[in-house]
Amino acid sequence: MQQILVVYYSQSGQLKDIVNQFVAPFQSAGIGIDFYSIEMEESFPFPWTDEAFFGAFPESFLQIPQPIKPIKQEFLEKEYSLIILAYQVWYLSPSIPINSFLKSTFAKDLLYNKPVITLSGTRNMWISSQEKIKLLLLENKAHLVGNIALTDKHANHISVLTIVHWLFTGRKDRYLGIFPLPGVSQKDIESASMYGKIALEYLQKDIYDQGLQKEIIERKGVIIKPFLLSAEYKANRLFRIWATIIYRNKYRRTLLKCFHLYLYIAIWVLMPIVWCFYWLTYPFFYRKIQKDIRKAESV
Ligand SMILES: Cc1cc2nc3c(=O)[nH]c(=O)nc-3n(C[C@H](O)[C@H](O)[C@H](O)COP(=O)(O)O)c2cc1C
C-alpha cells in the first residue's frame, strides 16, 4: 500500500482544514496517510500578543531555527511515496516551526530524494517565502513537484485589518461585524480537495514532471498578483536591514517597537504611493513582470 506523509503546523487550524480537504481524495483511494504536526519546544501563543508577534520577526525573517520536539521514530522508518508540506508564511518567510523543521537533521532523512508538494494558507504575500522553501528543499535533496498557494482574496488593506483582528483575538469572525471574514475563504479551503484529486492522479502515474504544476495553475491553485509580487521584493530588502539590525541587539525591545511603527507607515502610507507609481510605470516593465510571474508560478 502506498503511504504519504503530511508535515504541517497550524495555530488556528486553518491550515489543518486545508490539509484535510487536500488529502480527502487520497483517503478515498485507500492510500495510507501519516500526519506529522510540528511541535515547538517553546510554543508560540495564539491569539498573539503584540510582544510575541513582533518578537517573532527577526528569527522568522532571518530563518533562524528554534528547537522543535523530535519526530516520531516510526515516521523515519517508513518509505513514503509523497510528502505534503503544508506551511504558513511569517514575515515573508516560512514560519519559524516550518523553517526549524526544514533545517533539522530528521528533515534530511525524511525528505531525501522524495517528491514534495507544498501547500500554503496565507494572507496574500507568499511568493518570496516559497522561493526560500524551494532552496531549503533543494538543500534537503527533495524534489518539489507541485505548489498550491491559497490566500485571502480580499483587497490587500482589507485583509490586513481582518487578519490583525483574527490573529490578536483568536476569532475568525467579522471585524466590527461589518468586514469580510479573515483568512482563506471556506470556498477556497474546500477547493483544496480538487487539487488533492489532481495530485493523486500524478501519484498513481508516478510521473510528475511539469504536468502537475501546469494543471494546478490552470485550476487557479496559484494566482500571482503582479503588484504584490513587486511589493514583496521591495519589502524583502527592507526587512533584511531591519532584521539584521534588531537580531541580538541589546536594544531589541525598543527596536521592535520602531519596526512596528515602520510597518504601520509602510502599509498605510508608503504602499498606496508605491501602488500608484507601480501602475504608472507598468507598461515599461511589462516583459520583466511577466517573466517574474512565470518564475513565481513554477516549481
Ligand atoms: C507572525 C506572523 C506573520 C505573518 N506574516 C505573513 C506574511 O508575511 N505574509 C502572509 O501572506 N501572511 C502572513 N501571516 C499569516 C499566516 O501566513 C497565516 O495565514 C495565518 O497565521 C494563519 O495560519 P495558521 O494556519 O497557523 O493559523 C503571518 C502570520 C503571523 C502569525
The ligand as an ORCA input file, in Angstrom:
! r2SCAN-3c Opt
* xyz 0 1
  C       3.808     36.447     12.864
  C       3.005     36.308     11.596
  C       3.465     36.868     10.429
  C       2.741     36.687      9.233
  N       3.262     37.174      8.055
  C       2.628     36.921      6.882
  C       3.203     37.339      5.642
  O       4.303     37.894      5.568
  N       2.501     37.075      4.504
  C       1.280     36.458      4.506
  O       0.710     36.274      3.454
  N       0.730     36.022      5.673
  C       1.373     36.236      6.854
  N       0.818     35.782      8.035
  C      -0.437     34.965      8.013
  C      -0.079     33.455      8.068
  O       0.647     33.072      6.926
  C      -1.298     32.538      8.196
  O      -2.146     32.707      7.115
  C      -2.115     32.750      9.465
  O      -1.256     33.000     10.540
  C      -2.974     31.526      9.782
  O      -2.156     30.373      9.896
  P      -2.469     29.120     10.851
  O      -2.984     28.027      9.957
  O      -1.167     28.766     11.508
  O      -3.472     29.568     11.834
  C       1.515     35.976      9.239
  C       1.039     35.453     10.445
  C       1.774     35.591     11.603
  C       1.245     34.974     12.869
*
